[in-house]
Amino acid sequence: MLHIQKDSDTVIIVIHEIYGLNEHMQGFCESLSNQGFDVICPNLLDRETPFDYSQEDAAYRHFMENVGFTGALHKIKDILSGVQAEYQKLFILGFSAGATVAWLCSEDECVDGMVGYYGSRIRNYVELTPQCPTLLFFPQEESAFNVDELILALEIKNIEVHKFNGKHGFSDPYSSKYHVESAQNAFSKMMKFFMMN
């Protein structure tokens, strides 16, 4: 687990994607801590070494077989209940599979806000209505589903959704899908969201 303490009254729990606690997640957590937040990023994979991007299929299989959305949800809920008394504000931030887990956590009453980057599996849980302010980022293109249809379904629920140029992974500087402008825009929208909620 990565735990960066800044003596803040606000904590952001970061939920990694299928690859695990890799350089992208570590760098992102450091960027958040540089903004003055306490950050917790649990290693949901129970393995020391994160998967490489070239191992996408193996990483996906490992996540689904050994963790799964429900298993990850329980782990995050345990962390939430463990730190709830220490902070005035609790935010959840997830990437890809982690964004779907964050979406599932958004029903928890102790969560003050939820941010999700390209949570493509949210489409399987559209019936859920978050109990906290919610900010979602999607790329222009997703191979598995129609982004605009999902956005339409989510906007009905009064959820703030933004679509950015690029593909799934646009915010990851270690990925070939990295899109600098989209990554910066998403980060500044997210910071504004944390400040306002």
C-alpha positions as CSV (number, residue, x, y, z in Angstrom):
1,M,0.0,0.0,0.0
2,L,1.1,3.5,-0.8
3,H,0.3,6.0,2.0
4,I,1.4,9.6,1.7
5,Q,0.6,11.8,4.7
6,K,0.5,15.5,4.6
7,D,-1.3,16.1,7.8
8,S,-4.4,17.1,5.8
9,D,-8.0,16.9,6.9
10,T,-8.8,15.4,3.5
11,V,-7.8,12.0,2.2
12,I,-8.0,10.7,-1.4
13,I,-8.2,7.0,-1.8
14,V,-6.8,6.1,-5.2
15,I,-7.9,2.8,-6.8
16,H,-5.4,1.5,-9.4
17,E,-6.2,-0.2,-12.7
18,I,-5.7,-3.9,-13.5
19,Y,-1.9,-3.4,-13.7
20,G,-1.5,-2.7,-10.0
21,L,0.5,-0.1,-8.2
22,N,2.7,0.9,-11.1
23,E,4.8,4.1,-11.9
24,H,1.7,5.9,-13.2
25,M,-0.2,5.3,-10.0
26,Q,2.8,6.3,-7.8
27,G,3.4,9.4,-9.8
28,F,-0.3,10.4,-9.7
29,C,-0.5,9.9,-6.0
30,E,2.6,12.1,-5.6
31,S,0.9,14.8,-7.7
32,L,-2.1,14.7,-5.4
33,S,0.1,14.9,-2.3
34,N,1.9,17.9,-3.8
35,Q,-1.5,19.6,-3.7
36,G,-1.6,19.0,0.0
37,F,-3.9,15.9,0.3
38,D,-3.2,12.7,2.2
39,V,-3.3,9.9,-0.2
40,I,-3.9,6.1,0.2
41,C,-3.4,3.7,-2.7
42,P,-3.9,0.1,-1.7
43,N,-2.3,-2.7,-3.7
44,L,-5.4,-4.7,-4.6
45,L,-3.4,-7.4,-6.5
46,D,-1.6,-8.9,-3.5
47,R,1.6,-9.2,-5.6
48,E,4.7,-7.1,-5.3
49,T,5.3,-6.4,-9.0
50,P,2.8,-4.6,-11.1
51,F,1.9,-6.0,-14.5
52,D,3.5,-4.5,-17.5
53,Y,1.3,-2.9,-20.2
54,S,2.3,-5.6,-22.6
55,Q,0.7,-8.1,-20.2
56,E,-2.8,-6.6,-20.5
57,D,-4.6,-10.0,-21.0
58,A,-2.8,-11.6,-18.0
59,A,-3.4,-8.5,-15.8
60,Y,-7.1,-8.5,-16.7
61,R,-7.4,-12.2,-16.0
62,H,-5.5,-11.9,-12.7
63,F,-7.7,-9.0,-11.6
64,M,-11.0,-10.7,-12.5
65,E,-10.0,-14.1,-11.0
66,N,-8.2,-13.0,-7.8
67,V,-9.8,-9.6,-7.0
68,G,-12.9,-8.8,-9.0
69,F,-15.1,-5.7,-8.6
70,T,-16.8,-7.1,-5.5
71,G,-13.5,-8.1,-3.8
72,A,-12.0,-4.7,-4.5
73,L,-15.1,-3.0,-3.3
74,H,-14.9,-4.8,0.1
75,K,-11.2,-3.8,0.4
76,I,-11.9,-0.2,-0.3
77,K,-14.9,-0.1,2.1
78,D,-12.6,-1.6,4.9
79,I,-10.1,1.2,4.3
80,L,-12.9,3.8,4.3
81,S,-14.3,2.6,7.6
82,G,-10.7,2.5,9.0
83,V,-9.9,6.1,8.2
84,Q,-13.3,7.7,8.4
85,A,-12.8,9.1,11.9
86,E,-9.5,10.7,11.0
87,Y,-10.6,13.0,8.2
88,Q,-13.2,15.7,7.5
89,K,-13.3,14.8,3.8
90,L,-13.0,11.5,2.0
91,F,-12.7,11.3,-1.7
92,I,-12.3,8.3,-4.0
93,L,-10.5,8.4,-7.3
94,G,-10.3,5.4,-9.6
95,F,-8.7,4.6,-13.0
96,S,-10.3,2.1,-15.5
97,A,-11.3,-1.0,-13.4
98,G,-10.5,1.2,-10.3
99,A,-13.0,3.8,-11.6
100,T,-15.7,1.1,-11.7
101,V,-14.8,0.2,-8.1
102,A,-14.9,3.9,-7.1
103,W,-18.4,4.1,-8.8
104,L,-19.6,1.2,-6.7
105,C,-18.2,2.9,-3.5
106,S,-20.1,6.1,-4.4
107,E,-23.2,4.8,-2.6
108,D,-21.3,4.8,0.7
109,E,-22.5,7.7,2.9
110,C,-19.1,8.6,4.2
111,V,-17.7,9.4,0.7
112,D,-17.7,13.2,0.0
113,G,-16.9,12.8,-3.7
114,M,-15.9,10.4,-6.4
115,V,-13.8,10.8,-9.5
116,G,-13.4,8.2,-12.2
117,Y,-11.0,8.1,-15.2
118,Y,-12.3,5.9,-18.1
119,G,-14.3,3.5,-16.0
120,S,-15.6,1.5,-19.0
121,R,-17.3,-1.1,-16.8
122,I,-19.5,1.5,-15.2
123,R,-21.8,0.7,-18.1
124,N,-22.6,-2.6,-16.3
125,Y,-23.8,-0.7,-13.2
126,V,-25.7,2.2,-14.7
127,E,-28.7,1.5,-12.4
128,L,-26.6,2.7,-9.4
129,T,-27.1,6.3,-8.3
130,P,-24.1,7.9,-6.5
131,Q,-24.9,9.4,-3.1
132,C,-22.1,12.0,-3.4
133,P,-20.9,14.5,-6.0
134,T,-19.4,12.5,-8.9
135,L,-17.1,13.5,-11.7
136,L,-16.4,11.1,-14.6
137,F,-13.9,11.3,-17.5
138,F,-14.1,9.3,-20.7
139,P,-12.0,9.2,-23.8
140,Q,-13.4,10.1,-27.3
141,E,-12.9,6.4,-28.3
142,E,-13.6,3.2,-26.5
143,S,-13.4,0.0,-28.5
144,A,-15.9,-2.0,-26.3
145,F,-18.8,0.4,-26.1
146,N,-20.4,3.6,-27.3
147,V,-19.1,6.4,-25.1
148,D,-21.9,8.9,-26.0
149,E,-24.7,6.5,-25.1
150,L,-23.1,5.9,-21.7
151,I,-22.6,9.6,-21.1
152,L,-26.2,10.2,-21.9
153,A,-27.4,7.6,-19.4
154,L,-25.1,9.1,-16.7
155,E,-26.0,12.8,-17.3
156,I,-29.7,12.0,-16.6
157,K,-28.5,11.2,-13.0
158,N,-27.1,14.7,-12.6
159,I,-23.5,13.4,-12.8
160,E,-20.7,15.7,-14.2
161,V,-19.2,13.9,-17.2
162,H,-16.5,15.1,-19.6
163,K,-15.2,13.5,-22.8
164,F,-11.6,14.1,-23.8
165,N,-9.6,13.7,-27.0
166,G,-7.7,10.4,-27.0
167,K,-8.1,6.8,-26.0
168,H,-8.5,4.8,-22.8
169,G,-5.4,5.7,-20.8
170,F,-5.1,9.3,-22.0
171,S,-3.9,10.4,-18.6
172,D,-1.0,8.0,-18.2
173,P,2.4,9.4,-19.2
174,Y,3.8,5.8,-19.3
175,S,1.2,4.7,-21.9
176,S,1.3,5.0,-25.7
177,K,-2.2,6.4,-25.4
178,Y,-1.0,9.4,-23.3
179,H,-2.6,12.7,-24.5
180,V,-0.9,15.6,-22.7
181,E,-3.6,18.2,-23.2
182,S,-6.5,15.9,-22.1
183,A,-4.5,14.7,-19.1
184,Q,-3.8,18.3,-18.0
185,N,-7.5,19.4,-18.5
186,A,-8.8,16.4,-16.6
187,F,-6.4,17.0,-13.7
188,S,-7.4,20.6,-13.4
189,K,-11.1,19.8,-13.5
190,M,-10.5,17.1,-10.8
191,M,-8.6,19.6,-8.6
192,K,-11.4,22.1,-8.9
193,F,-13.9,19.3,-8.0
194,F,-11.9,18.4,-4.8
195,M,-11.8,22.1,-3.8
196,M,-15.5,22.7,-4.3
197,N,-16.8,19.5,-2.6
